[in-house]
Amino acid sequence: QMKQSLERMGQLQPVITRQSEAGYQIIDGFKRYYAAEKLSMTALQGKVLDVSESVGKAMILAYNKESSPLVDYEEELIVCSLKHQHGMSQKQIAELTGYSTAWVCRRISLVERLDETVQSQLTLGKISAPHARHIIKLPRGNQGEVTRSIMEHALSSRSSAWLIDKYLSSGSKVQKQYLLDHP
């Protein structure tokens, strides 16, 4: 759609960037940039903001809040980056982004409590953020096998929640395996 819009009407809004040592980093306008690349455009209008990397990341959340919301997991990765790479507290992240501390806490919790293999499936779009919110109820060691069952049986988020609750309440390994094989 963006490619068609650029062809038909030209660029309507500038790409918002910040300058870093490596060059320019896009804050807003990713779709415009990639559509322009596909059209072999040699230039785009842009606006360069003088902001730090952490403020730039917070601005990505702000720019995408209304127009084209980010996927939950993308938001979570940005929030975790602010915490881990920039050493910010949850309260500082909340103040910077304009979201509540509870919102920030939920985003961080989802990423930090998910096994890396499950995070990969979430990144690839093989499971959704609602699936992941149910999966974090499980110990990390069980998340991968339950996620595989969810994907193999194409379970909805609601069905996944049921499976996880039954899995957690079942006693033996045999019962758990039966649940995973026959959700």
Summary of the structure (lengths in Angstrom):
residues: 183
radius of gyration: 20.4
end to end distance: 39.4
largest distance: 63.1
contacts: 503
relative contact order: 0.08
helix: 63%
strand: 9%
